[in-house]
Amino acid sequence: MVRPVILQDFVPREHDHACCVEHAMTRAEQVCLARGERLTPLRRDILALIWASHKPVKAYELLAQLSNTHGRMAPPTVYRILDFLQGIGLVHRLESLNCYIGCGNPTHQHQGQFFICERCGTVAEFADTSILARLEKTATRIGFKVGTGTIEISGLCSACK
């Protein structure tokens, strides 16, 4: 049996978040360097804001937070940066919430699979290749070509249930 790989678990109470954010930013630099991209100061600031908590964040929340340090900014600027960060795998977009969350393993291209707590809003990212294999098999059987996709499952985390 193939076991799912937990890429980003629900945050434990004793979590060292400062270390977590620092680690995420280091990985982001590595990903950008490996792909020949630049993590500009504004891209870095937006990514840091996304990693500021383990809860999904909306683009307009980012815009409001950025106005404190960068002045008034146009929404398309933030959306372009979010598209960039998503395109190189540093963030995922949670369609059901219209929000973004930092990727738990940006060095490995993967489809997003998430458990989303309906009460506290925290998210756990996991990668279960057996789920994707079964979906691919079913798609092939019915003549469907799978593109990209995110699996989002809502419910209650262990702290909220």
C-alpha positions as CSV (number, residue, x, y, z in Angstrom):
1,M,0.0,0.0,0.0
2,V,1.3,3.4,-0.9
3,R,1.1,5.8,2.0
4,P,0.4,9.5,1.5
5,V,3.3,11.9,2.1
6,I,2.3,14.8,4.4
7,L,4.0,17.8,2.9
8,Q,2.6,20.3,5.4
9,D,0.7,19.0,8.4
10,F,-1.8,20.9,10.6
11,V,0.3,23.1,12.7
12,P,1.1,21.6,16.2
13,R,0.8,23.9,19.2
14,E,4.6,23.8,19.9
15,H,5.5,24.8,16.3
16,D,8.4,27.2,15.8
17,H,6.8,29.4,13.2
18,A,9.8,31.7,12.8
19,C,12.0,28.8,11.8
20,C,9.2,27.5,9.5
21,V,9.0,30.9,7.6
22,E,12.8,31.1,7.4
23,H,13.0,27.6,6.0
24,A,10.2,28.4,3.4
25,M,12.1,31.5,2.2
26,T,15.3,29.5,1.9
27,R,13.6,26.9,-0.2
28,A,12.0,29.6,-2.3
29,E,15.5,31.1,-3.1
30,Q,16.7,27.6,-4.0
31,V,13.7,27.0,-6.3
32,C,14.1,30.3,-8.1
33,L,17.9,29.8,-8.5
34,A,17.4,26.3,-9.9
35,R,14.8,27.6,-12.4
36,G,16.6,30.7,-13.4
37,E,14.1,33.0,-11.8
38,R,14.5,35.9,-9.4
39,L,12.8,36.2,-6.1
40,T,12.5,40.0,-6.2
41,P,12.0,41.9,-2.9
42,L,8.2,42.3,-3.6
43,R,7.8,38.6,-4.5
44,R,9.7,37.7,-1.3
45,D,7.5,40.1,0.7
46,I,4.3,38.5,-0.7
47,L,5.6,35.0,-0.1
48,A,6.5,35.9,3.5
49,L,3.0,37.3,4.1
50,I,1.5,34.0,2.7
51,W,3.8,32.1,5.1
52,A,3.0,34.4,8.0
53,S,0.4,31.8,9.2
54,H,-0.6,28.4,8.1
55,K,-4.0,29.6,7.0
56,P,-4.9,30.5,3.5
57,V,-4.8,34.1,2.5
58,K,-6.8,36.1,-0.1
59,A,-5.1,38.3,-2.6
60,Y,-6.9,41.4,-1.2
61,E,-5.7,40.6,2.3
62,L,-2.2,40.6,0.9
63,L,-2.9,43.9,-0.8
64,A,-4.0,45.5,2.5
65,Q,-1.0,44.2,4.3
66,L,1.4,45.4,1.6
67,S,-0.1,48.9,1.8
68,N,1.5,49.2,5.3
69,T,5.0,48.8,3.9
70,H,4.8,49.5,0.2
71,G,2.1,52.1,-0.1
72,R,-0.9,51.8,-2.4
73,M,-0.5,49.0,-4.9
74,A,-2.6,47.9,-7.8
75,P,-4.4,44.5,-7.5
76,P,-2.9,43.3,-10.9
77,T,0.6,43.6,-9.4
78,V,-0.3,41.3,-6.6
79,Y,-2.1,38.8,-8.9
80,R,0.9,38.8,-11.3
81,I,3.2,37.9,-8.4
82,L,0.8,35.2,-7.1
83,D,0.6,33.8,-10.6
84,F,4.4,33.7,-10.7
85,L,4.7,32.1,-7.3
86,Q,2.1,29.5,-8.2
87,G,3.7,28.9,-11.6
88,I,7.0,27.9,-10.0
89,G,5.4,25.9,-7.3
90,L,6.0,28.1,-4.3
91,V,2.3,28.5,-3.5
92,H,-1.0,26.7,-4.2
93,R,-4.3,28.3,-5.0
94,L,-7.2,26.8,-3.0
95,E,-10.1,27.2,-5.5
96,S,-12.9,26.6,-3.0
97,L,-11.7,29.4,-0.8
98,N,-10.2,31.6,-3.5
99,C,-7.0,31.8,-1.4
100,Y,-3.3,31.0,-1.5
101,I,-1.1,29.0,0.8
102,G,2.6,28.2,0.8
103,C,3.7,24.9,-0.7
104,G,5.1,22.4,1.7
105,N,7.5,21.0,-0.9
106,P,8.3,23.4,-3.7
107,T,11.3,21.5,-5.0
108,H,9.0,18.7,-6.2
109,Q,6.3,19.4,-8.9
110,H,3.0,17.9,-7.7
111,Q,-0.7,18.3,-7.8
112,G,-2.2,19.8,-4.7
113,Q,-4.1,17.7,-2.2
114,F,-5.4,19.4,0.9
115,F,-7.4,18.9,4.0
116,I,-9.0,22.2,5.0
117,C,-10.4,22.8,8.6
118,E,-13.8,24.4,8.3
119,R,-13.5,25.8,11.9
120,C,-10.0,27.2,12.3
121,G,-9.0,27.6,8.7
122,T,-5.7,25.7,8.9
123,V,-4.7,23.5,6.0
124,A,-2.7,20.3,5.7
125,E,-1.1,19.5,2.3
126,F,-0.5,15.9,1.4
127,A,0.7,13.9,-1.7
128,D,-0.9,10.6,-2.3
129,T,0.2,9.2,-5.7
130,S,-2.3,6.3,-5.5
131,I,-5.1,8.8,-5.6
132,L,-3.7,10.5,-8.7
133,A,-3.0,7.1,-10.3
134,R,-6.6,6.1,-9.8
135,L,-7.9,9.4,-11.2
136,E,-5.6,9.1,-14.2
137,K,-6.8,5.5,-14.8
138,T,-10.5,6.5,-14.6
139,A,-9.9,9.5,-16.9
140,T,-8.1,7.4,-19.5
141,R,-11.0,4.9,-19.4
142,I,-13.6,7.6,-20.2
143,G,-11.3,9.4,-22.7
144,F,-10.6,12.4,-20.5
145,K,-7.2,14.2,-20.6
146,V,-6.3,15.3,-17.1
147,G,-4.6,18.8,-16.9
148,T,-4.0,20.3,-13.6
149,G,-6.1,19.9,-10.6
150,T,-6.3,20.4,-6.9
151,I,-8.1,18.1,-4.5
152,E,-9.6,19.9,-1.5
153,I,-11.4,18.1,1.3
154,S,-13.0,20.2,4.0
155,G,-13.7,18.9,7.5
156,L,-12.3,19.4,11.0
157,C,-8.7,19.1,12.1
158,S,-7.8,17.1,15.3
159,A,-7.8,20.3,17.4
160,C,-11.3,21.4,16.3
161,K,-13.2,18.1,16.2
